Amino acid sequence: MARRHRREEEDAAIDMTPMLDIVFIMLIFFIVTTSFVKEAGIEVIKPEASQAESKPKANIFIAISDNGDIWMDKRMVDVERVQANLEKMLAEQATDTVIIQGDKEAKHGKIVEVMDQVKAAGIDKIVVAGKK
């Protein structure tokens, strides 16, 4: 009688392998589909705008500090290297929008130079960020 009782307990065990397979497949799916944001690397003081609108989210940010330094992907770059860095970022993750975060004390000419480099990299949607 004791043998029969132990045999029934062994047969009632649940096989966890299929559930673990599904969990690992879901984990891989979420890792692959996650989008990574390329932040500029510095915090800029954006000018306020009374007519600001919410724009679509982008994955690439370019920050221009008050002294004219350009930051992309947490490192400072020259204005001549913006296009090359953008093309490298676009090869890693394609996007159609770039957000330029210009400090309120940044020179207008520097922002226009960066916008020209972004257009040269093949991106048509450029958003200049401001505070609402």
C-alpha positions in Angstrom: 0.0 0.0 0.0 2.8 2.4 0.8 4.4 1.8 -2.6 1.2 2.7 -4.5 0.9 6.0 -2.6 4.5 7.1 -3.5 4.0 6.2 -7.1 0.9 8.5 -7.3 2.8 11.4 -5.9 5.6 11.0 -8.5 3.1 11.0 -11.3 1.4 14.1 -10.0 4.6 16.3 -10.4 4.3 19.3 -12.7 6.9 19.7 -15.5 8.2 23.3 -15.3 10.3 23.1 -18.5 7.6 24.5 -20.9 6.8 27.4 -18.6 10.5 28.3 -18.3 10.8 28.2 -22.1 8.0 30.6 -22.5 9.4 33.0 -19.9 12.8 33.0 -21.6 11.2 33.6 -25.0 9.2 36.6 -23.6 12.4 38.0 -22.0 14.3 37.8 -25.3 11.3 39.4 -27.1 11.2 42.4 -24.7 15.0 42.9 -24.8 15.0 42.9 -28.6 12.0 45.3 -28.9 13.2 47.8 -26.4 14.1 51.2 -27.8 17.2 52.9 -26.4 17.3 56.7 -26.1 20.6 58.4 -27.1 20.7 61.3 -24.7 22.8 64.4 -25.2 24.8 64.2 -22.0 24.4 67.6 -20.4 21.5 69.5 -18.9 20.6 72.7 -20.7 18.4 75.6 -19.6 15.8 75.8 -22.3 14.1 79.0 -23.1 10.4 79.2 -22.3 7.8 79.4 -25.1 4.2 80.4 -24.7 3.1 78.6 -27.9 5.1 75.3 -27.3 3.6 72.1 -28.6 4.2 68.5 -27.7 6.1 66.7 -30.5 6.7 63.1 -31.1 9.4 61.3 -29.1 12.8 60.9 -30.7 15.7 58.6 -29.8 18.5 61.1 -30.6 19.1 64.3 -28.6 21.7 67.0 -29.4 22.4 69.5 -26.7 24.0 72.9 -27.3 25.4 74.6 -24.1 25.5 78.3 -23.4 29.2 78.5 -24.4 28.5 76.7 -27.8 29.6 73.2 -26.9 27.7 70.5 -28.7 26.9 67.2 -26.9 25.8 64.0 -28.4 25.6 60.6 -26.8 27.1 61.9 -23.6 30.2 63.3 -25.2 31.2 66.6 -26.7 31.7 66.8 -30.5 32.7 69.5 -33.0 30.0 70.9 -35.3 31.8 69.3 -38.3 31.5 65.8 -36.7 27.7 66.0 -36.0 26.8 64.5 -39.3 29.2 61.6 -39.0 28.0 60.9 -35.4 24.4 61.0 -36.5 25.0 58.6 -39.4 26.7 56.2 -36.9 23.7 56.5 -34.5 21.2 56.0 -37.4 23.0 52.8 -38.4 22.5 51.5 -34.8 18.9 52.6 -34.5 16.9 54.3 -37.3 14.7 57.3 -36.4 13.2 60.1 -38.4 13.3 62.8 -35.7 16.2 64.5 -33.9 15.6 66.8 -30.9 18.0 69.8 -30.5 18.1 71.1 -27.0 19.6 74.6 -27.1 20.5 76.5 -24.0 18.7 79.9 -23.8 22.1 81.6 -23.9 23.3 79.6 -26.9 24.1 81.5 -30.1 21.5 81.2 -32.8 24.2 80.6 -35.4 25.5 77.5 -33.7 22.0 76.0 -33.5 21.6 76.7 -37.3 24.9 75.0 -38.0 23.9 71.9 -36.1 20.5 71.9 -37.9 22.4 72.0 -41.3 24.5 69.0 -40.2 21.4 67.1 -39.1 19.7 67.7 -42.5 23.0 66.6 -44.3 22.7 63.3 -42.4 19.3 62.8 -44.0 17.0 63.6 -41.2 14.1 65.9 -42.2 12.3 66.2 -38.9 14.2 68.5 -36.5 12.6 69.6 -33.2 14.1 72.5 -31.3 13.1 71.9 -27.6 12.0 74.6 -25.3 10.2 74.8 -22.0 6.4 75.0 -21.9 
